[in-house]
Amino acid sequence: MVAATNPLAENTYVQELFSVLKENDKDPAGLTALLGYVKQMEDFVKSAEGQIVDMKSQIGEMKEIQKHPIKAVMKNTCESLEKQVAGIKAQLNKIKASIVDACKNVLTAVRDKGITVLDKLAGFFHIKQACEKIQKDCNQAMVQCDKSVAKIEQFSKEYHETGLHLKNMFRVAIGKEAIEKPKENGALAKSMCAPYKAEKKCLNSICNTASKAVAKLEELGKNAADIRQEREDRQTGKNVGAQKHLAEYEVKAKQLNAASAEITAEKSAKIIDFKPKVADEAVLA
C-alpha cells in the first residue's frame, strides 16, 4: 500500500485521475466529496489532539483536585481518549493510503481496458469498513467523555457540599445560622468539564463526517450500477429492436410471396390454351 502522509489533493495519482475524469467528461464530484470528507476528519482529529493537550495541562494545574480521586479518573480518561484518537488517526492514514492505491489502480485499468472503467469507480475504493471503524471508535470515546463529565459534576457537588459544611461550622461558631443548601456547580465544574465537552464535539464531528463518507461510497456504487443497467437496457433494446424488425420483414415477405402467388394463379387461369383437346383432334381428323 502506498503511504499517504501529505494531503491527498497533492498526490500525483489523485491529480492524474482528476485529469482523466475531466478529459473524458466524467463527473468528479463523488471523488471530490470523498477527499473533502477525509480532509475534514483530519482537521477534527487535530482539534481532538489539541483538546487532550489542554486536559493534561488542566489536570496538572488545578489545585482543587490534586489530592482527590477525581484526578486519577481524569488522568485515566485522558490517556484512554489519547489512545482512541491515535487509533482514529491511524485509520485515517490507512484510508488515505487506500485512496491513493485506488487512484493508481483506476489509472492502470483505464490504460488496460479503456475509459469504461471510470463508470465503476466506487468499486476501487475499499474504505467503507475503515470509515465504519472510525464511527465505532468515536462513539465509544464520546461515551467516555460523558462519563467523565458526570463524575466531574458529582465531584464539584461534593466539593461545594464540603465547603458548605466548613462554612456552616464557622457560622455556628460565631453565632450565625447555618446555610441549608450548597450553591450549584459553577466555575470549577465548567472549567473541568470544558475540555471533555470540546473533545466530544470533535469526536462527534469526525463520526458524522465518516458517516457521510460511507453514504457517498454507497451513492457512487448505486450510480455505477445504474450506469451498467442503462447500458444493458440499451443493448437489450437494440437486440429487441433488431428482432422486431426481422419479424416484421418476415411477415411482409410472406405477405408479398402470398400476393405474388395469387397473381400468378390468376394470370394462369386467363391464358388461352391453343393446344387442341382430344375431342377436337378427332373432329379435325
Sine and cosine of phi, psi and omega as CSV:
sin_phi,cos_phi,sin_psi,cos_psi,sin_omega,cos_omega
0.00,0.00,0.71,-0.71,-0.03,-1.00
-0.96,0.27,0.76,-0.65,0.03,-1.00
-0.93,0.37,0.56,-0.83,-0.02,-1.00
-0.65,-0.76,0.98,0.22,-0.01,-1.00
-1.00,0.03,-0.49,0.87,0.02,-1.00
-0.99,0.16,0.24,-0.97,0.06,-1.00
-0.83,0.57,0.65,-0.76,-0.04,-1.00
-0.87,0.49,-0.58,0.82,-0.04,-1.00
-0.90,0.44,-0.33,0.94,0.00,-1.00
-1.00,-0.05,-0.10,1.00,-0.06,-1.00
-0.95,0.31,0.66,-0.75,-0.06,-1.00
-0.87,0.49,-0.72,0.70,-0.03,-1.00
-0.91,0.42,-0.63,0.78,0.01,-1.00
-0.91,0.43,-0.72,0.69,0.00,-1.00
-0.89,0.46,-0.64,0.77,0.00,-1.00
-0.91,0.40,-0.63,0.77,0.01,-1.00
-0.90,0.43,-0.65,0.76,0.06,-1.00
-0.86,0.51,-0.64,0.77,0.02,-1.00
-0.89,0.45,-0.68,0.74,0.00,-1.00
-0.90,0.44,-0.67,0.74,0.02,-1.00
-0.88,0.48,-0.70,0.71,-0.01,-1.00
-0.90,0.43,-0.69,0.72,-0.02,-1.00
-0.89,0.46,-0.50,0.87,-0.05,-1.00
-0.97,-0.26,0.32,0.95,0.06,-1.00
0.83,0.56,0.63,0.78,0.07,-1.00
-0.98,-0.19,0.65,-0.76,-0.05,-1.00
-0.95,0.31,0.87,-0.49,-0.01,-1.00
-1.00,-0.02,0.15,0.99,-0.11,-0.99
-0.86,0.51,-0.64,0.77,-0.01,-1.00
-0.89,0.46,-0.72,0.69,0.02,-1.00
-0.91,0.40,-0.65,0.76,0.02,-1.00
-0.87,0.50,-0.68,0.73,0.00,-1.00
-0.89,0.46,-0.69,0.72,0.01,-1.00
-0.86,0.50,-0.72,0.69,0.02,-1.00
-0.89,0.46,-0.61,0.79,0.03,-1.00
-0.90,0.44,-0.66,0.75,0.01,-1.00
-0.90,0.43,-0.66,0.76,0.02,-1.00
-0.89,0.45,-0.68,0.74,0.02,-1.00
-0.89,0.46,-0.67,0.74,0.03,-1.00
-0.88,0.47,-0.70,0.71,0.01,-1.00
-0.88,0.47,-0.64,0.77,0.05,-1.00
-0.87,0.50,-0.69,0.73,0.00,-1.00
-0.90,0.43,-0.67,0.75,0.01,-1.00
-0.92,0.39,-0.59,0.81,0.05,-1.00
-0.89,0.45,-0.66,0.75,0.05,-1.00
-0.87,0.49,-0.65,0.76,0.04,-1.00
-0.90,0.44,-0.66,0.75,0.01,-1.00
-0.89,0.45,-0.65,0.76,0.04,-1.00
-0.89,0.45,-0.63,0.78,0.03,-1.00
-0.90,0.43,-0.62,0.78,0.02,-1.00
-0.91,0.41,-0.59,0.81,0.02,-1.00
-0.91,0.42,-0.63,0.78,0.08,-1.00
-0.87,0.50,-0.67,0.75,0.03,-1.00
-0.89,0.45,-0.65,0.76,0.02,-1.00
-0.86,0.51,-0.75,0.66,-0.02,-1.00
-0.86,0.51,-0.69,0.73,0.00,-1.00
-0.89,0.45,-0.67,0.74,-0.02,-1.00
-0.91,0.41,-0.67,0.74,0.00,-1.00
-0.87,0.50,-0.60,0.80,-0.02,-1.00
-0.98,0.21,-0.45,0.90,-0.12,-0.99
-0.99,-0.13,-0.42,0.91,-0.10,-0.99
-0.97,0.26,0.94,-0.34,-0.08,-1.00
-0.92,0.40,-0.55,0.84,-0.11,-0.99
-0.90,0.44,-0.36,0.93,-0.11,-0.99
-0.94,-0.33,0.00,1.00,-0.13,-0.99
-0.87,0.49,-0.53,0.85,-0.02,-1.00
-0.92,-0.39,0.37,0.93,-0.04,-1.00
-0.90,-0.43,0.55,-0.84,0.02,-1.00
-0.85,0.53,-0.36,0.93,-0.01,-1.00
-0.88,0.47,-0.45,0.89,0.02,-1.00
-0.88,0.47,-0.71,0.71,0.01,-1.00
-0.90,0.43,-0.63,0.78,0.03,-1.00
-0.88,0.48,-0.74,0.67,-0.02,-1.00
-0.91,0.42,-0.65,0.76,-0.01,-1.00
-0.90,0.43,-0.69,0.72,0.01,-1.00
-0.90,0.43,-0.68,0.74,0.02,-1.00
-0.89,0.45,-0.67,0.75,0.00,-1.00
-0.87,0.49,-0.71,0.71,0.00,-1.00
-0.90,0.43,-0.64,0.77,0.02,-1.00
-0.91,0.42,-0.70,0.71,0.02,-1.00
-0.89,0.45,-0.61,0.79,0.02,-1.00
-0.88,0.48,-0.67,0.74,0.03,-1.00
-0.91,0.41,-0.66,0.75,-0.03,-1.00
-0.92,0.38,-0.64,0.77,0.04,-1.00
-0.91,0.41,-0.62,0.79,0.06,-1.00
-0.89,0.46,-0.62,0.79,0.05,-1.00
-0.91,0.42,-0.66,0.75,0.04,-1.00
-0.90,0.45,-0.65,0.76,0.03,-1.00
-0.89,0.45,-0.65,0.76,0.03,-1.00
-0.90,0.43,-0.65,0.76,0.05,-1.00
-0.89,0.46,-0.64,0.77,0.03,-1.00
-0.90,0.44,-0.65,0.76,0.04,-1.00
-0.89,0.45,-0.61,0.79,0.06,-1.00
-0.91,0.43,-0.66,0.75,0.02,-1.00
-0.88,0.47,-0.69,0.72,0.02,-1.00
-0.88,0.48,-0.70,0.72,0.01,-1.00
-0.90,0.44,-0.62,0.78,0.02,-1.00
-0.91,0.41,-0.62,0.79,0.01,-1.00
-0.91,0.41,-0.67,0.74,0.04,-1.00
-0.89,0.47,-0.71,0.70,0.04,-1.00
-0.87,0.49,-0.66,0.75,-0.01,-1.00
-0.89,0.46,-0.71,0.70,0.02,-1.00
-0.87,0.49,-0.68,0.74,0.02,-1.00
-0.88,0.48,-0.70,0.72,-0.02,-1.00
-0.93,0.38,-0.60,0.80,0.04,-1.00
-0.89,0.46,-0.71,0.70,-0.01,-1.00
-0.88,0.48,-0.65,0.76,0.05,-1.00
-0.90,0.44,-0.69,0.73,-0.02,-1.00
-0.91,0.41,-0.60,0.80,0.04,-1.00
-0.89,0.46,-0.68,0.74,0.02,-1.00
-0.91,0.41,-0.57,0.82,-0.06,-1.00
-1.00,0.09,-0.60,0.80,-0.16,-0.99
-0.87,-0.48,-0.18,0.98,0.02,-1.00
0.98,-0.21,0.06,-1.00,-0.13,-0.99
-0.95,0.30,-0.19,0.98,0.04,-1.00
-0.88,0.47,-0.36,0.93,0.04,-1.00
-0.87,0.49,-0.50,0.86,-0.05,-1.00
-0.90,0.43,-0.35,0.94,0.04,-1.00
-0.97,0.23,-0.19,0.98,-0.03,-1.00
-0.90,-0.44,0.55,0.84,-0.12,-0.99
-0.85,0.53,-0.66,0.76,-0.07,-1.00
-0.87,0.49,-0.50,0.87,-0.03,-1.00
-0.92,0.39,-0.23,0.97,-0.01,-1.00
-1.00,-0.01,-0.29,0.96,-0.09,-1.00
-0.99,-0.17,0.99,-0.11,-0.04,-1.00
-1.00,-0.09,0.93,0.38,-0.07,-1.00
-0.83,-0.55,0.04,1.00,-0.06,-1.00
-0.87,0.49,-0.72,0.69,-0.02,-1.00
-0.89,0.46,-0.63,0.77,0.01,-1.00
-0.90,0.43,-0.64,0.77,0.04,-1.00
-0.91,0.42,-0.65,0.76,0.03,-1.00
-0.91,0.41,-0.57,0.82,0.06,-1.00
-0.91,0.41,-0.63,0.77,0.06,-1.00
-0.89,0.46,-0.68,0.73,0.05,-1.00
-0.85,0.53,-0.72,0.70,-0.02,-1.00
-0.88,0.47,-0.72,0.69,-0.01,-1.00
-0.90,0.44,-0.64,0.77,0.02,-1.00
-0.90,0.44,-0.69,0.73,0.01,-1.00
-0.88,0.47,-0.66,0.75,0.04,-1.00
-0.90,0.44,-0.67,0.74,0.00,-1.00
-0.92,0.40,-0.59,0.80,0.02,-1.00
-0.91,0.41,-0.58,0.82,0.07,-1.00
-0.88,0.47,-0.66,0.75,0.03,-1.00
-0.89,0.46,-0.65,0.76,0.04,-1.00
-0.88,0.48,-0.70,0.71,0.01,-1.00
-0.88,0.47,-0.67,0.74,0.01,-1.00
-0.90,0.43,-0.65,0.76,0.00,-1.00
-0.91,0.41,-0.67,0.74,0.03,-1.00
-0.88,0.48,-0.68,0.73,0.01,-1.00
-0.88,0.47,-0.67,0.75,0.00,-1.00
-0.93,0.37,-0.62,0.79,0.03,-1.00
-0.91,0.42,-0.67,0.74,0.02,-1.00
-0.90,0.43,-0.61,0.79,0.06,-1.00
-0.92,0.40,-0.67,0.74,0.05,-1.00
-0.87,0.49,-0.70,0.72,-0.02,-1.00
-0.89,0.46,-0.62,0.78,0.02,-1.00
-0.90,0.44,-0.72,0.70,0.03,-1.00
-0.90,0.43,-0.60,0.80,0.01,-1.00
-0.88,0.48,-0.71,0.71,0.01,-1.00
-0.93,0.36,-0.60,0.80,0.02,-1.00
-0.90,0.43,-0.65,0.76,0.05,-1.00
-0.91,0.42,-0.68,0.73,0.04,-1.00
-0.88,0.47,-0.64,0.77,0.02,-1.00
-0.89,0.45,-0.67,0.75,0.00,-1.00
-0.87,0.50,-0.69,0.72,0.02,-1.00
-0.91,0.41,-0.65,0.76,0.03,-1.00
-0.89,0.46,-0.67,0.74,-0.02,-1.00
-0.91,0.41,-0.60,0.80,0.06,-1.00
-0.87,0.50,-0.68,0.74,0.01,-1.00
-0.93,0.37,-0.67,0.74,-0.01,-1.00
-0.89,0.45,-0.68,0.73,0.02,-1.00
-0.89,0.45,-0.62,0.79,-0.03,-1.00
-0.90,0.43,-0.50,0.87,-0.01,-1.00
-0.98,-0.19,0.13,0.99,0.11,-0.99
1.00,0.03,0.32,0.95,0.05,-1.00
-0.98,-0.19,0.37,-0.93,0.03,-1.00
-0.95,0.31,0.54,-0.84,0.01,-1.00
-0.96,0.28,0.51,-0.86,0.08,-1.00
-0.99,0.11,0.79,-0.61,-0.11,-0.99
-0.98,0.20,-0.65,0.76,-0.09,-1.00
-0.91,-0.41,0.67,-0.74,0.10,-1.00
-0.96,0.26,0.44,-0.90,0.03,-1.00
-0.95,0.32,0.44,-0.90,-0.02,-1.00
-0.92,0.40,0.35,-0.94,0.03,-1.00
-0.83,0.56,0.77,-0.64,-0.07,-1.00
-0.84,-0.55,-0.81,-0.59,-0.12,-0.99
-0.87,0.50,-0.62,0.79,-0.03,-1.00
-0.88,0.47,-0.78,0.63,-0.02,-1.00
-0.89,0.46,-0.68,0.73,-0.01,-1.00
-0.88,0.47,-0.68,0.73,-0.02,-1.00
-0.90,0.44,-0.66,0.75,-0.03,-1.00
-0.96,0.28,-0.57,0.82,-0.06,-1.00
-0.99,0.16,-0.41,0.91,-0.12,-0.99
-0.80,0.60,-0.75,0.66,-0.01,-1.00
-0.89,0.46,-0.58,0.82,0.00,-1.00
-0.94,0.35,-0.62,0.78,0.04,-1.00
-0.93,0.37,-0.62,0.79,0.05,-1.00
-0.92,0.40,-0.63,0.77,0.04,-1.00
-0.89,0.46,-0.69,0.73,0.01,-1.00
-0.89,0.46,-0.62,0.78,0.02,-1.00
-0.88,0.47,-0.68,0.73,0.03,-1.00
-0.89,0.45,-0.71,0.71,-0.01,-1.00
-0.89,0.45,-0.64,0.77,0.01,-1.00
-0.91,0.42,-0.61,0.79,0.04,-1.00
-0.91,0.41,-0.66,0.75,0.05,-1.00
-0.88,0.47,-0.71,0.70,-0.03,-1.00
-0.87,0.49,-0.73,0.68,0.00,-1.00
-0.90,0.43,-0.62,0.79,0.00,-1.00
-0.93,0.36,-0.64,0.77,0.06,-1.00
-0.88,0.47,-0.62,0.78,0.03,-1.00
-0.90,0.44,-0.63,0.78,0.04,-1.00
-0.91,0.42,-0.62,0.79,0.02,-1.00
-0.90,0.44,-0.67,0.74,0.03,-1.00
-0.88,0.47,-0.70,0.71,0.00,-1.00
-0.89,0.46,-0.64,0.77,0.00,-1.00
-0.91,0.41,-0.65,0.76,0.05,-1.00
-0.88,0.47,-0.68,0.74,0.02,-1.00
-0.91,0.42,-0.63,0.78,0.02,-1.00
-0.90,0.43,-0.69,0.73,0.02,-1.00
-0.90,0.44,-0.62,0.79,0.04,-1.00
-0.89,0.46,-0.66,0.75,0.02,-1.00
-0.92,0.39,-0.66,0.75,0.02,-1.00
-0.87,0.50,-0.68,0.73,0.02,-1.00
-0.89,0.45,-0.65,0.76,0.02,-1.00
-0.90,0.43,-0.63,0.78,0.02,-1.00
-0.90,0.44,-0.66,0.75,0.01,-1.00
-0.89,0.46,-0.71,0.71,0.02,-1.00
-0.88,0.47,-0.66,0.75,-0.01,-1.00
-0.90,0.43,-0.66,0.76,0.02,-1.00
-0.88,0.48,-0.66,0.75,0.02,-1.00
-0.90,0.44,-0.70,0.72,0.02,-1.00
-0.88,0.47,-0.65,0.76,0.00,-1.00
-0.90,0.43,-0.66,0.75,0.02,-1.00
-0.90,0.44,-0.67,0.74,0.00,-1.00
-0.90,0.43,-0.69,0.72,0.04,-1.00
-0.88,0.47,-0.64,0.76,0.02,-1.00
-0.89,0.46,-0.64,0.76,0.04,-1.00
-0.89,0.46,-0.69,0.72,-0.01,-1.00
-0.90,0.44,-0.69,0.72,0.00,-1.00
-0.90,0.45,-0.66,0.75,0.01,-1.00
-0.89,0.46,-0.68,0.74,0.01,-1.00
-0.90,0.44,-0.68,0.73,0.02,-1.00
-0.90,0.44,-0.62,0.79,0.00,-1.00
-0.90,0.43,-0.72,0.70,0.01,-1.00
-0.89,0.46,-0.63,0.77,0.00,-1.00
-0.91,0.42,-0.67,0.74,0.01,-1.00
-0.90,0.44,-0.67,0.74,0.01,-1.00
-0.90,0.44,-0.64,0.77,0.02,-1.00
-0.89,0.46,-0.68,0.74,0.00,-1.00
-0.90,0.45,-0.66,0.75,0.02,-1.00
-0.89,0.45,-0.72,0.70,0.00,-1.00
-0.90,0.44,-0.63,0.78,0.01,-1.00
-0.89,0.46,-0.68,0.73,0.03,-1.00
-0.89,0.46,-0.66,0.75,0.01,-1.00
-0.89,0.45,-0.68,0.73,0.02,-1.00
-0.91,0.42,-0.65,0.76,0.02,-1.00
-0.90,0.45,-0.66,0.75,0.01,-1.00
-0.91,0.42,-0.70,0.71,0.00,-1.00
-0.89,0.45,-0.65,0.76,0.01,-1.00
-0.90,0.43,-0.62,0.78,0.01,-1.00
-0.91,0.42,-0.64,0.77,0.01,-1.00
-0.90,0.44,-0.70,0.72,0.00,-1.00
-0.88,0.47,-0.66,0.76,0.01,-1.00
-0.89,0.46,-0.66,0.75,0.01,-1.00
-0.90,0.43,-0.67,0.75,-0.01,-1.00
-0.90,0.43,-0.67,0.74,0.01,-1.00
-0.89,0.45,-0.64,0.76,0.00,-1.00
-0.90,0.44,-0.58,0.81,-0.02,-1.00
-0.94,0.35,-0.51,0.86,-0.07,-1.00
-1.00,0.08,-0.20,0.98,-0.04,-1.00
-0.95,0.31,0.78,-0.63,0.01,-1.00
-0.98,0.17,0.80,-0.60,-0.01,-1.00
-1.00,-0.01,0.96,-0.28,-0.03,-1.00
-0.99,0.12,-0.04,1.00,0.02,-1.00
-0.96,0.27,0.82,-0.57,-0.05,-1.00
-0.87,0.49,0.66,-0.75,0.08,-1.00
-0.98,0.21,0.17,-0.99,-0.06,-1.00
-0.88,0.48,-0.70,0.71,-0.04,-1.00
-0.90,0.43,-0.67,0.74,0.01,-1.00
-0.89,0.45,-0.60,0.80,-0.02,-1.00
-0.91,0.43,-0.57,0.82,0.00,-1.00
-0.92,0.38,-0.65,0.76,-0.01,-1.00
-0.91,0.42,-0.69,0.72,-0.04,-1.00
-0.90,0.45,-0.56,0.83,-0.01,-1.00
-0.94,0.35,0.00,0.00,0.00,0.00
